[in-house]
Amino acid sequence: MKKQLLTGIVLAVAASLALSGCSATGSGDAADAKKPYGECPLAGEKGEFTLDTVTPGELLVRADLPSPGWYNGDTVDEIDSGVDYCILANIAYRSGIDTIILQNASFDALIAGKGGEMDLTLNQIGITEERAKIFDFSDAYHDANTAVVTKSGSELTEDDLLDAKLGVKQGTTQQLFVTETMKPTQQIAVYPGDNELDAAVAAGQIDAAIQDLSVALGAVNASGGKLLAVAQVQTGTKMGVLLPKASPNTAVVNEILAQMREDGTLAELESKYLGAAYGIDPTTVPVWNVR
C-alpha cells in the first residue's frame, strides 16, 4: 500500500498535565506550528477503522515523556516523531482522528492505574500478567531486551554484576527482573524516571543501571560519552499498547497493528527512528547471562 505524508491538520498538545500540574506546551499555547501527525510516515486509509475515544475526534494519551527514539523532542510540545509516537499517529490517522493529546505521567503511576483518564498509551510497556489484571494489552509490537548501563571507563564484568550496586526505574519490568530473577547481593536503588537513573550512573552513585535496551541505547547516545551500554540481557519481554480494562478499542488497535505489521510500517518506524536514536547496532552489544 502506497505510503504518504499528509499535511493540513494541526496536532494539539494538552494544555494541562493531571499529574505534574504543568502545561504540556510550557507557555500554555497550543503547538499550532506543528505539522499534522508530526513528521511521521503514514500508511493505510484514513478513517478505515473506528475508535470510541473519551472525546470524539481526539486521541488522549498519557506517557512518561519524552523518550529518545520513541517520543522525539526536548519537551512534550516538541514531540513530533519516534516509534511510539508514530504508531499513535498511524492509529489516529487510520481511525480518522485528527488530534492527538499528549499528557505527561510518571511511568510508575501509569502502570499502577493511577495515571488518570486516557484512551490508550504506548510507553515501552512490557506485557506482564500482573499488569494485565488491571489493563488491556494489545498484541505485542516490539520485543525488548534489557541493557546493563555503566559509567564510561567502568571495569564492571559479567562475573561482577550480581555483587554490584544496581539501579532501576520504578515500576518497570526491569525492576521485577532484577529483584525476582537476578537477585543481586546489594539492595537495588530505585529511581522515579530514566533521567534520574542515568544521572545516578554518570555520577557514580550506582555501578550500573538495568534498563530497557531501547531506552538505554538512546540515553547512551545522548550522553556525550558519559554512559556505556556494556551488555544486554535477554528477558523475553514484549511491549504492547496499554488500554483501560475492557476497553472497546482493544480489538480495533490489534487490527491496526496487524495491518501496520503487514504493510511494513512497524518495521519502517523501528529502522527509521531507533537506529538514529541508538547510534549503534543493538546486535553488537554483548549478551550476558545473569540468571
BAFI-3210 file (N, C-alpha, C; in Angstrom, 3 decimals, decimal comma, padded with zeros to 6 digits):
// residues 291
n [1|2|3|4|5|6|7|8|9|10|11|12|13|14|15|16|17|18|19|20|21|22|23|24|25|26|27|28|29|30|31|32|33|34|35|36|37|38|39|40|41|42|43|44|45|46|47|48|49|50|51|52|53|54|55|56|57|58|59|60|61|62|63|64|65|66|67|68|69|70|71|72|73|74|75|76|77|78|79|80|81|82|83|84|85|86|87|88|89|90|91|92|93|94|95|96|97|98|99|100|101|102|103|104|105|106|107|108|109|110|111|112|113|114|115|116|117|118|119|120|121|122|123|124|125|126|127|128|129|130|131|132|133|134|135|136|137|138|139|140|141|142|143|144|145|146|147|148|149|150|151|152|153|154|155|156|157|158|159|160|161|162|163|164|165|166|167|168|169|170|171|172|173|174|175|176|177|178|179|180|181|182|183|184|185|186|187|188|189|190|191|192|193|194|195|196|197|198|199|200|201|202|203|204|205|206|207|208|209|210|211|212|213|214|215|216|217|218|219|220|221|222|223|224|225|226|227|228|229|230|231|232|233|234|235|236|237|238|239|240|241|242|243|244|245|246|247|248|249|250|251|252|253|254|255|256|257|258|259|260|261|262|263|264|265|266|267|268|269|270|271|272|273|274|275|276|277|278|279|280|281|282|283|284|285|286|287|288|289|290|291]
n.u [000,842|000,616|002,540|002,141|002,877|001,069|-000,462|-001,913|-003,524|-003,811|-001,755|-002,656|-001,516|-001,807|-003,116|-002,914|-001,440|-002,316|-000,909|001,540|000,925|001,711|001,902|001,466|002,569|004,317|004,275|001,606|000,248|-001,260|000,454|000,592|002,198|003,092|003,446|000,838|000,195|002,824|006,114|005,666|005,724|002,937|000,476|-001,973|-005,591|-007,247|-009,495|-010,424|-010,817|-012,582|-012,502|-013,603|-013,398|-012,448|-012,985|-014,689|-013,045|-010,533|-007,478|-006,558|-003,657|-001,481|001,818|005,256|007,211|009,703|011,095|013,922|014,052|011,633|009,634|010,319|011,784|012,550|010,855|007,461|005,638|007,157|007,410|007,444|007,920|009,284|009,198|006,993|005,376|004,796|003,469|001,174|000,312|-000,314|-002,330|-004,241|-004,641|-005,520|-007,864|-009,339|-008,937|-008,055|-006,598|-004,128|-003,746|-001,263|-000,257|001,740|002,864|003,992|005,858|005,575|003,147|001,481|001,509|000,484|-002,134|-002,905|-002,676|-004,563|-007,396|-007,535|-007,248|-005,516|-002,104|001,253|004,306|006,760|006,030|006,202|004,521|002,859|001,599|000,616|000,126|-001,781|-003,979|-005,194|-005,311|-006,009|-004,099|-002,658|-001,827|001,631|004,005|006,693|009,772|011,617|014,780|016,964|019,240|022,575|023,873|026,645|028,900|031,115|034,280|034,090|034,925|033,278|032,227|030,699|030,892|031,050|028,638|026,338|027,148|027,335|026,347|023,220|020,847|017,432|014,548|011,596|008,802|009,107|009,499|012,077|012,750|011,336|012,612|015,242|014,883|013,504|014,643|017,447|018,463|020,488|023,351|023,502|021,283|018,942|018,884|016,250|014,717|012,719|012,489|013,842|015,781|016,754|017,801|019,820|021,445|022,363|023,999|025,982|027,068|028,307|026,958|025,699|026,681|025,739|023,019|020,030|018,186|015,612|016,588|016,200|015,546|017,818|019,950|019,333|019,684|022,401|023,528|022,875|024,350|026,818|029,147|029,361|028,062|027,797|026,649|027,224|026,415|023,768|020,771|018,789|015,404|012,902|010,825|007,955|006,588|003,539|000,550|-001,078|-004,271|-007,316|-008,990|-011,117|-011,532|-013,282|-011,753|-009,627|-009,604|-009,787|-007,406|-005,619|-006,217|-005,338|-002,586|-001,865|-002,292|-000,380|001,910|001,803|001,855|004,336|004,859|005,504|008,080|009,422|009,273|010,809|013,306|013,787|013,733|014,861|017,441|018,648|018,398|019,854|022,489|024,042|024,374|022,167|022,668|025,361|025,951|027,209|025,938|024,953|024,757|022,738|021,221]
n.v [-001,185|002,143|004,630|007,787|011,153|013,373|016,607|019,497|019,250|020,188|019,244|018,840|019,644|018,777|021,175|021,060|019,142|016,316|014,961|016,277|018,896|020,844|022,828|021,318|022,506|024,281|027,192|027,344|027,723|026,362|023,966|024,990|025,246|022,882|020,140|018,166|015,173|015,142|014,398|011,983|009,038|007,934|005,414|003,305|003,614|006,592|006,823|004,244|002,561|002,576|004,244|004,372|007,046|009,069|011,788|012,642|012,580|013,062|011,691|010,669|010,502|009,305|009,425|008,747|011,242|013,198|010,537|009,332|008,223|006,996|008,840|011,627|014,693|017,699|018,693|018,078|019,356|019,578|017,117|015,141|012,858|009,471|006,005|005,050|007,363|007,667|005,313|005,842|008,048|006,788|005,058|006,952|008,320|006,224|005,755|007,950|010,147|013,397|014,727|014,438|014,168|014,691|013,903|014,283|011,735|010,017|007,030|005,018|005,664|005,428|002,674|001,626|002,156|004,683|006,876|008,531|009,542|008,197|007,286|005,373|004,122|004,163|003,296|002,053|-000,311|-003,253|-006,345|-007,944|-010,459|-009,452|-006,719|-007,062|-007,677|-005,348|-003,795|-003,656|-005,185|-004,725|-006,877|-007,836|-005,396|-005,018|-006,593|-006,697|-006,346|-006,200|-003,766|-003,347|-000,657|001,399|003,779|005,474|004,004|002,254|-000,863|-002,988|-006,366|-009,334|-011,338|-009,812|-008,568|-009,307|-008,701|-006,033|-002,548|-001,866|-000,083|000,802|001,798|002,882|000,731|-000,641|-003,451|-004,194|-003,677|-005,720|-007,908|-007,674|-007,914|-010,357|-012,261|-011,796|-011,165|-009,588|-009,145|-006,782|-004,218|-002,919|000,253|002,511|004,562|007,403|008,040|007,755|009,726|010,415|007,953|007,535|009,732|009,031|006,861|008,110|009,803|008,070|007,029|004,626|001,359|000,294|000,646|-001,108|-001,424|-000,876|-001,970|-000,483|002,078|002,590|002,610|004,857|006,805|006,484|007,236|009,904|010,904|012,054|010,566|009,899|007,676|004,078|001,251|-001,743|-004,332|-006,632|-008,259|-011,044|-011,162|-011,906|-010,143|-008,479|-005,703|-003,854|-002,067|-000,225|-000,214|001,019|-001,234|-003,652|-002,116|-000,759|-000,510|-002,246|-004,553|-003,278|-001,786|-003,905|-004,867|-002,704|-002,656|-005,149|-004,666|-002,654|-004,108|-005,897|-004,197|-003,142|-000,894|-000,901|-002,059|-000,179|002,115|001,372|000,969|003,534|005,331|004,157|003,344|005,825|007,011|005,297|005,177|003,021|-000,392|-002,579|-005,318|-005,593|-005,262|-006,950|-010,086|-010,981|-013,550|-013,672|-015,126]
n.w [000,000|-000,901|000,679|002,354|003,182|005,087|005,111|006,736|009,012|012,326|014,999|018,285|021,547|024,949|027,306|030,004|032,645|034,319|036,305|036,733|036,960|035,242|032,235|029,072|026,890|027,866|027,553|027,590|025,281|022,316|020,312|017,534|015,369|014,494|012,180|010,726|012,492|013,287|012,184|011,103|009,032|007,231|006,551|004,929|004,921|005,612|008,291|008,067|010,210|013,402|016,463|019,846|021,576|024,473|024,079|021,228|018,101|019,130|020,369|023,400|025,239|027,713|028,960|029,942|029,262|027,354|025,196|023,867|020,527|020,735|021,603|020,223|021,008|022,784|024,701|025,834|024,098|021,835|020,729|017,881|016,458|016,326|017,389|019,093|019,135|016,414|015,860|017,330|015,798|013,388|014,257|014,999|012,516|010,805|012,019|011,550|013,187|014,028|015,964|018,398|021,785|024,007|027,242|030,123|032,351|035,241|034,896|036,798|038,129|035,963|035,150|037,407|037,335|038,054|036,498|035,440|033,364|030,085|026,599|025,560|025,724|024,503|025,740|025,869|027,259|029,002|028,585|031,127|033,405|035,827|035,255|033,307|034,751|035,508|033,277|029,725|027,153|023,968|021,168|020,970|019,889|019,812|020,599|023,585|024,991|027,883|029,104|030,398|031,846|032,281|033,842|031,689|031,242|033,300|034,845|035,117|034,991|033,593|035,542|037,835|038,133|039,726|042,257|042,283|042,792|041,862|039,824|039,081|037,133|038,649|038,887|036,509|034,192|034,368|037,025|038,300|037,126|038,076|040,873|041,176|039,494|038,889|041,491|043,094|045,326|046,750|047,983|045,707|043,997|043,496|041,110|040,112|037,386|033,992|033,485|036,036|036,796|034,852|035,454|037,972|037,408|035,813|037,709|039,390|041,543|041,531|040,373|038,001|035,703|035,220|032,522|030,074|026,885|024,510|025,436|026,955|025,066|023,593|025,569|026,151|023,720|023,727|025,779|025,493|025,702|028,367|029,360|028,979|027,243|028,320|028,103|027,176|028,251|027,716|028,201|027,372|027,285|025,990|024,276|024,498|023,429|025,872|027,347|028,932|031,206|029,744|027,498|024,692|022,502|022,180|020,470|018,001|017,924|017,820|015,265|013,719|014,359|013,316|010,622|010,236|010,675|008,558|006,299|006,509|008,045|010,847|010,903|009,345|010,970|013,241|012,050|011,018|013,256|015,620|014,948|014,471|016,983|018,629|017,615|017,284|016,386|017,809|017,944|018,274|020,903|023,653|024,951|028,143|030,597|033,272|034,964]
ca.u [000,000|001,477|002,579|002,103|002,942|-000,089|-000,377|-003,162|-004,275|-002,937|-001,606|-002,832|-000,881|-002,640|-002,764|-002,616|-000,990|-003,005|-000,022|002,628|000,398|002,366|001,370|002,158|003,267|005,214|003,724|000,157|-000,328|-001,275|001,612|-000,077|003,164|003,451|002,820|-000,132|000,792|004,254|006,912|005,511|005,243|001,616|000,038|-003,343|-006,681|-007,739|-010,870|-010,814|-011,223|-013,299|-012,204|-014,521|-012,472|-013,007|-013,538|-014,734|-012,108|-009,253|-006,874|-005,935|-002,554|-000,599|003,072|006,426|007,719|009,891|011,900|014,631|013,767|010,234|008,945|011,442|011,534|013,128|009,730|006,259|005,022|008,028|007,419|006,864|008,344|009,668|008,431|005,694|004,560|004,327|002,424|-000,021|-000,124|-000,948|-003,606|-005,164|-004,937|-006,314|-009,167|-009,979|-008,794|-007,161|-005,918|-003,530|-003,476|-000,228|-000,132|002,820|002,538|005,118|005,681|005,117|001,717|000,786|001,292|-000,261|-003,531|-003,156|-002,225|-005,666|-008,192|-006,844|-007,752|-004,502|-000,748|002,455|005,358|007,707|005,464|006,254|003,281|003,002|000,335|000,139|-000,428|-002,968|-005,115|-005,856|-005,341|-005,969|-002,921|-002,733|-000,787|002,956|004,508|008,157|010,468|012,519|015,806|017,377|020,634|023,390|024,484|027,625|029,666|032,238|035,503|033,835|035,502|032,296|032,185|029,574|031,095|030,906|027,367|025,398|027,668|027,435|025,228|022,415|019,704|016,351|013,451|010,488|007,608|009,401|009,750|013,467|012,756|010,911|013,643|016,385|014,545|012,984|015,460|018,876|018,683|021,850|023,683|023,249|019,949|018,906|018,437|015,087|014,600|011,392|012,483|015,075|016,774|017,357|018,584|021,030|022,285|022,986|025,102|027,032|027,681|028,959|026,185|025,457|027,642|025,101|021,562|019,398|017,243|015,175|017,679|015,902|015,658|019,200|020,818|019,050|020,302|023,850|023,858|022,683|025,090|028,097|030,259|029,385|027,473|028,138|025,867|028,269|025,850|022,318|020,283|017,537|014,389|011,654|009,779|007,330|005,879|002,206|-000,248|-001,852|-005,583|-008,126|-009,567|-012,353|-011,677|-013,918|-010,816|-008,523|-009,642|-009,516|-005,975|-004,956|-006,384|-004,472|-001,208|-001,668|-002,181|000,901|002,950|001,712|002,239|005,726|005,009|006,205|009,497|009,946|009,433|011,943|014,517|013,953|013,933|015,708|018,827|019,131|018,462|020,870|023,840|024,762|023,601|021,941|023,188|026,782|026,075|027,397|024,862|025,409|023,847|022,706|020,237]
ca.v [000,000|003,307|005,484|009,208|012,118|014,234|017,928|020,250|019,063|020,627|018,362|019,579|019,101|019,117|022,417|020,825|017,802|015,933|014,516|017,197|020,222|021,773|022,906|020,461|023,327|025,191|028,543|027,256|027,880|025,152|023,857|025,025|025,296|021,527|019,515|017,151|013,887|015,331|014,065|010,531|008,446|007,344|004,492|002,863|004,512|007,402|006,549|002,858|001,977|003,483|004,140|005,030|007,795|009,886|012,947|012,333|013,312|013,231|010,514|011,113|009,602|009,679|008,688|009,354|011,906|012,474|009,319|009,307|007,099|006,588|010,141|012,536|016,103|018,113|018,887|017,384|020,029|019,472|015,738|015,067|011,640|008,370|004,781|005,037|008,492|007,454|004,286|006,604|008,849|005,887|004,620|008,089|008,555|005,129|005,820|009,215|011,095|014,461|015,371|013,608|014,915|014,074|014,414|013,622|010,973|009,190|005,644|004,233|005,912|004,958|001,224|001,272|002,518|005,972|007,898|009,377|009,133|008,176|006,294|004,318|004,646|003,412|003,889|000,946|-001,033|-004,697|-007,054|-008,887|-010,974|-008,539|-005,534|-007,459|-007,775|-004,044|-003,143|-004,433|-005,019|-005,148|-007,818|-007,231|-004,705|-004,914|-007,436|-005,816|-006,871|-005,309|-003,339|-003,024|000,631|001,834|004,987|005,203|003,710|001,226|-002,176|-003,995|-007,540|-010,248|-012,039|-008,865|-007,851|-009,592|-008,110|-004,586|-001,701|-001,713|000,817|000,558|002,759|002,371|000,224|-001,264|-004,892|-004,371|-003,766|-007,085|-008,843|-007,606|-008,409|-011,721|-013,194|-011,568|-011,247|-009,147|-009,224|-005,480|-003,661|-002,113|001,643|002,702|005,958|007,662|008,203|007,407|010,785|010,275|006,718|007,768|010,678|008,302|006,085|009,040|010,382|007,027|006,675|003,199|000,760|000,053|000,699|-002,188|-000,544|-001,350|-001,762|000,588|003,341|002,750|002,975|006,254|007,626|006,405|008,028|011,323|011,250|012,693|009,714|009,665|006,376|002,994|000,019|-002,767|-005,650|-006,787|-009,497|-011,465|-011,393|-012,385|-009,130|-007,957|-004,446|-003,743|-000,869|-000,372|000,434|000,750|-002,574|-003,850|-001,045|-001,157|-000,250|-003,202|-005,371|-002,401|-001,499|-005,107|-004,896|-001,681|-003,117|-006,236|-004,026|-001,953|-005,133|-006,464|-003,233|-002,759|000,358|-001,110|-002,261|001,097|003,038|000,951|001,239|004,979|006,103|003,551|003,408|007,198|007,293|004,471|005,444|001,754|-001,587|-003,293|-006,685|-005,569|-005,191|-008,329|-010,682|-011,585|-014,474|-013,241|-015,943]
ca.w [000,000|-001,063|001,863|002,036|004,278|004,964|005,726|006,799|010,248|013,421|016,158|019,532|022,740|026,092|027,990|031,411|032,953|035,540|037,361|037,026|037,214|034,333|030,884|028,121|025,918|028,574|027,567|027,691|023,956|021,503|019,428|016,247|014,275|014,137|011,031|011,128|012,868|013,405|010,998|010,954|007,794|007,416|005,512|005,134|004,518|006,715|008,703|007,791|011,484|014,298|017,889|020,773|022,420|025,550|023,373|019,800|017,263|019,808|020,988|024,642|025,557|028,814|028,898|030,568|028,058|026,096|025,272|022,586|019,649|020,904|021,548|019,986|021,272|024,063|025,618|025,373|022,951|020,668|020,228|016,546|015,774|017,200|017,136|019,777|018,689|015,047|015,933|017,722|014,658|012,431|014,849|014,879|011,098|010,249|012,682|011,191|014,288|013,597|017,085|019,444|023,017|024,828|028,605|030,842|033,557|035,665|034,463|037,940|038,306|034,772|035,138|038,625|037,122|038,691|035,574|035,019|032,216|028,792|025,645|025,473|025,722|024,172|026,568|026,037|028,403|028,885|028,897|032,239|033,946|036,865|034,613|032,547|035,666|035,647|031,967|028,498|026,323|022,579|020,777|021,061|018,705|019,879|021,571|024,329|025,878|028,966|028,989|031,560|031,512|033,269|033,569|030,792|031,969|034,302|034,571|035,513|034,125|033,801|036,811|038,952|038,069|040,808|043,501|042,071|043,202|040,659|039,889|038,123|037,113|039,440|038,229|035,223|034,195|034,790|038,485|038,630|036,675|038,982|042,209|041,183|038,708|039,117|042,928|043,437|046,754|047,354|047,780|044,484|044,100|042,639|040,703|039,546|035,941|033,282|033,648|037,363|036,774|034,073|036,183|039,074|036,824|035,395|038,905|040,155|042,732|041,372|039,435|036,706|035,578|034,464|031,836|028,769|025,930|023,563|026,165|027,385|023,953|023,296|026,611|025,964|022,540|024,046|026,999|025,208|026,106|029,814|029,655|028,067|027,350|028,287|027,827|027,167|028,836|027,098|029,235|026,782|027,444|024,781|024,512|023,915|023,689|027,103|027,293|030,120|031,255|028,982|026,522|023,436|021,411|022,159|019,250|016,861|017,946|017,320|013,809|013,134|014,490|012,353|009,313|010,208|010,550|007,217|005,259|006,716|008,793|012,106|010,610|008,864|012,097|014,053|011,280|010,847|014,474|016,645|014,504|014,671|018,418|019,273|017,157|017,383|016,057|019,077|017,916|018,620|022,358|024,147|025,734|029,397|031,277|034,678|035,699]
c.u [000,883|001,382|002,625|002,238|001,820|000,172|-001,755|-003,956|-003,360|-002,933|-001,726|-002,113|-001,631|-002,159|-002,463|-002,257|-001,556|-002,042|001,023|002,147|001,004|001,678|002,161|002,933|004,241|004,615|002,216|-000,518|-000,299|-000,073|001,127|000,888|003,539|002,767|001,808|000,558|002,316|004,970|006,716|005,103|003,932|001,286|-001,392|-004,343|-007,191|-009,201|-011,344|-011,344|-011,955|-012,911|-013,244|-013,676|-013,198|-013,674|-013,538|-013,767|-010,751|-008,781|-006,077|-004,918|-001,765|000,650|004,159|007,277|008,819|010,737|012,602|014,363|012,318|009,293|010,032|011,033|012,112|012,066|008,513|005,688|005,870|008,070|006,731|007,239|008,760|008,739|007,049|004,799|003,987|003,369|001,108|-000,575|-000,832|-002,270|-004,643|-005,590|-005,859|-007,696|-009,884|-009,915|-007,717|-006,322|-005,411|-003,211|-002,454|-000,208|000,912|002,293|003,762|004,823|005,091|003,619|000,917|000,492|000,629|-001,744|-003,907|-002,756|-003,312|-006,343|-007,371|-007,536|-006,809|-003,137|000,221|003,571|006,435|007,299|005,489|004,934|003,564|001,629|-000,244|-000,515|-001,712|-004,189|-005,881|-005,930|-005,637|-004,628|-003,254|-001,796|000,552|003,344|006,032|008,677|011,551|013,504|016,140|018,867|021,269|024,177|025,414|028,175|030,820|033,520|035,322|034,461|034,568|032,264|030,939|029,686|030,860|029,477|026,483|025,880|027,765|026,221|024,440|021,249|018,697|015,374|012,237|009,330|007,845|009,541|011,199|013,576|012,353|011,991|014,828|016,052|014,162|013,854|016,955|019,260|020,115|022,080|023,453|021,816|019,959|018,425|017,327|014,896|013,269|011,355|013,818|016,155|017,500|018,255|019,906|021,991|023,027|024,155|026,270|027,785|028,400|028,234|025,796|026,449|027,033|023,601|021,105|018,162|016,828|016,222|017,416|016,017|017,116|020,103|020,584|019,720|021,820|024,281|023,780|023,556|026,420|029,286|030,329|028,909|027,860|027,213|026,840|027,733|024,343|021,965|018,943|016,537|013,084|010,512|009,268|006,527|004,520|001,596|-001,089|-003,144|-006,312|-008,746|-010,918|-012,602|-012,361|-012,958|-009,721|-008,475|-009,314|-008,029|-005,193|-005,062|-005,450|-003,011|-000,910|-001,500|-000,834|002,067|002,987|002,187|003,647|005,946|005,787|007,703|010,140|010,211|010,629|013,255|014,820|014,370|014,871|017,174|019,428|019,309|019,599|022,285|024,694|023,828|023,414|022,533|024,680|027,012|026,157|026,217|025,462|024,327|023,866|021,742|020,939]
c.v [001,243|004,211|006,940|010,022|013,116|015,572|018,542|020,090|019,378|019,599|019,191|018,870|019,614|020,356|022,193|019,386|017,400|015,586|015,558|018,591|021,268|021,773|022,030|021,275|024,280|026,579|028,543|027,417|026,561|025,160|023,843|025,127|023,892|021,064|018,487|015,813|013,978|015,067|012,608|010,107|007,712|006,415|004,077|003,913|005,283|007,074|005,143|002,166|003,028|003,199|004,911|005,764|008,646|011,125|012,635|013,215|013,554|011,893|010,991|010,072|010,156|008,809|009,450|009,934|012,926|011,229|009,135|008,033|006,686|007,797|011,197|013,989|016,457|018,337|018,180|018,028|019,956|018,064|015,672|013,803|010,599|007,185|004,832|006,165|008,230|006,266|004,946|007,386|007,984|005,350|005,723|008,285|007,478|005,057|007,140|010,266|012,110|015,072|014,336|014,506|014,134|014,720|013,597|012,913|010,182|007,746|004,801|004,407|005,328|003,470|000,722|001,610|003,841|007,136|008,841|008,859|009,198|007,173|005,107|004,953|003,637|004,079|002,853|000,083|-002,526|-005,335|-008,072|-009,329|-010,027|-007,308|-005,863|-007,649|-006,463|-003,270|-004,157|-004,174|-005,435|-006,326|-007,088|-006,544|-004,583|-005,886|-006,609|-006,605|-005,815|-005,003|-003,159|-001,762|001,058|003,212|004,621|005,024|002,662|-000,099|-003,300|-005,130|-008,371|-010,951|-011,138|-008,370|-008,082|-009,071|-006,590|-003,866|-001,358|-000,766|000,484|001,715|002,134|001,905|-000,499|-002,782|-005,173|-004,456|-005,163|-008,099|-008,856|-008,245|-009,892|-012,726|-013,023|-011,732|-010,863|-009,164|-007,902|-005,024|-002,756|-000,699|001,863|004,193|006,190|007,738|007,838|008,463|010,674|009,035|006,922|008,717|009,985|007,454|007,011|009,617|009,346|006,635|005,202|002,670|000,571|000,237|-000,500|-001,574|-001,175|-000,998|-000,579|001,959|003,619|003,198|004,415|007,182|007,644|007,291|009,529|011,804|011,946|011,897|009,419|008,264|005,355|001,811|-001,142|-004,133|-005,560|-008,164|-009,832|-011,841|-011,952|-011,396|-008,662|-006,707|-004,459|-002,374|-001,149|000,431|000,187|-000,636|-002,609|-002,711|-001,555|-001,050|-001,300|-004,005|-004,534|-002,079|-002,708|-005,214|-003,902|-002,110|-004,237|-005,678|-003,329|-002,933|-005,667|-005,478|-002,664|-001,505|000,165|-001,264|-000,956|002,056|002,659|001,259|002,734|005,674|005,467|003,574|004,778|007,510|006,531|004,904|004,196|000,635|-002,389|-004,698|-006,751|-005,474|-006,611|-008,803|-011,365|-012,507|-014,150|-014,073|-016,904]
c.w [000,000|000,154|001,462|003,290|004,062|005,633|005,809|008,052|011,411|014,529|017,430|020,661|023,955|026,810|029,459|031,632|034,304|036,664|037,727|037,363|036,317|032,990|029,967|027,116|026,567|028,672|027,729|026,354|023,210|020,573|017,988|015,079|013,798|012,862|011,525|011,374|012,950|012,090|010,598|009,548|008,062|006,256|005,818|004,697|005,726|007,007|008,420|009,040|012,321|015,739|018,688|021,810|023,460|024,976|021,883|019,009|017,887|020,362|022,194|025,104|026,734|028,746|029,629|029,443|028,370|026,291|023,930|021,783|019,655|020,873|021,428|020,178|022,622|025,124|025,027|024,118|021,693|020,086|018,874|015,785|016,802|016,998|017,772|019,286|017,297|014,940|016,336|016,543|013,626|012,955|014,694|013,429|010,538|010,885|012,407|012,268|013,940|014,709|018,078|020,631|023,834|026,203|029,345|032,087|033,958|035,280|035,586|038,169|037,148|034,850|036,428|038,487|037,736|037,794|035,112|033,757|030,931|027,886|025,564|025,648|025,150|024,937|026,875|027,236|028,143|029,316|030,004|032,731|034,983|036,245|033,861|033,442|035,762|034,332|030,879|027,831|024,897|022,369|020,804|019,752|018,711|020,935|022,253|025,182|026,930|028,819|030,362|031,190|032,640|032,913|032,647|031,605|033,040|033,872|034,996|034,494|034,430|035,147|038,018|039,134|039,285|042,173|043,406|042,642|041,951|040,887|038,808|038,167|037,785|038,566|036,926|035,348|034,587|036,318|038,933|038,272|037,629|040,327|042,216|040,445|038,986|040,587|043,327|044,939|047,472|047,074|046,548|044,796|043,074|042,379|039,995|038,028|035,324|033,478|034,978|037,429|036,027|034,792|037,328|038,582|036,500|036,590|039,758|041,422|042,717|040,344|038,051|036,808|034,775|033,837|030,510|027,722|025,013|024,213|026,515|026,241|023,508|024,288|026,469|024,802|022,821|025,202|026,743|025,702|027,583|030,198|028,594|028,314|027,197|027,928|027,694|027,696|028,194|028,187|028,685|026,891|026,086|025,143|023,827|024,169|024,926|026,984|028,605|030,054|030,550|027,991|025,255|022,250|021,259|020,867|018,017|016,778|017,440|015,804|013,133|013,208|013,504|010,946|009,174|010,092|009,122|006,144|005,463|007,539|010,085|011,880|010,148|010,014|012,964|013,339|011,224|012,136|015,493|016,236|014,742|016,149|019,095|018,896|017,178|016,957|017,340|019,109|018,263|020,121|022,902|024,991|026,957|029,932|032,768|035,518|036,634]
res [m|k|k|q|l|l|t|g|i|v|l|a|v|a|a|s|l|a|l|s|g|c|s|a|t|g|s|g|d|a|a|d|a|k|k|p|y|g|e|c|p|l|a|g|e|k|g|e|f|t|l|d|t|v|t|p|g|e|l|l|v|r|a|d|l|p|s|p|g|w|y|n|g|d|t|v|d|e|i|d|s|g|v|d|y|c|i|l|a|n|i|a|y|r|s|g|i|d|t|i|i|l|q|n|a|s|f|d|a|l|i|a|g|k|g|g|e|m|d|l|t|l|n|q|i|g|i|t|e|e|r|a|k|i|f|d|f|s|d|a|y|h|d|a|n|t|a|v|v|t|k|s|g|s|e|l|t|e|d|d|l|l|d|a|k|l|g|v|k|q|g|t|t|q|q|l|f|v|t|e|t|m|k|p|t|q|q|i|a|v|y|p|g|d|n|e|l|d|a|a|v|a|a|g|q|i|d|a|a|i|q|d|l|s|v|a|l|g|a|v|n|a|s|g|g|k|l|l|a|v|a|q|v|q|t|g|t|k|m|g|v|l|l|p|k|a|s|p|n|t|a|v|v|n|e|i|l|a|q|m|r|e|d|g|t|l|a|e|l|e|s|k|y|l|g|a|a|y|g|i|d|p|t|t|v|p|v|w|n|v|r]
***
